[in-house]
């Protein structure tokens, strides 16, 4: 194998290894995203009030 072919093969191998190492960082969910700030407070689920059952015609 000539020196030129060896050089091109080495460069191709290095590019492949670099792409394989960088692929997780380029994924869709690789970067954390802050949750949207809608400004609405959330009430606690357990407030001690009885819950009325939904209308369910099935026995």
N, C-alpha and C positions, 0 to 999 in steps of 0.2 A: 504494500500500500504506500502510495506516495505521501510526502509530507503535507501536501495540500488536502488530500482526502482525509488524513488523520486530523488535521486542524478543523476541517468542516464537520467531521464526525464528533469531535470533542465539543465544538460549539453547539451542535444540535443536541447532544446529550445534556449539556449545561442548561440550555433553554428548556428542555423537557423537565428536568429536575426542578428548575425554578418555577415553571408553570404548575407542577404538581404541588409544590410547597405553598404557592400563593393562592391556589384555588379555593380553600376554605374561607379565606379573607374576602374573596370576591363573591361569595354566595349571597343570596337575597337577604337572609337574616343574619349575616355576619356582623353587621353594625347595629349596636343597640339603639333603639328609638324610644324617646320619652313618650309616655302615654298622653293622649290629648287632654288638655285642661278645659273641661266644660264648665267649671265653676259651680256645679250643683252639689250641695251637700247630700250625703246619703244617710237616711235614718236607719237606726238599728232594726234588725228583723224581729227581735223579741222585745215587745213593748208591754207585755202583760195583758193585752186586749184579746178576747176570744175571736177567732177567725170564723166568719160565716162560711158554710160549705157552698161550693159552686153548684149551679143547677145541673144535675146529672139525671137524665130520664132513665138510665139503665139501673135495674135493681141490684 
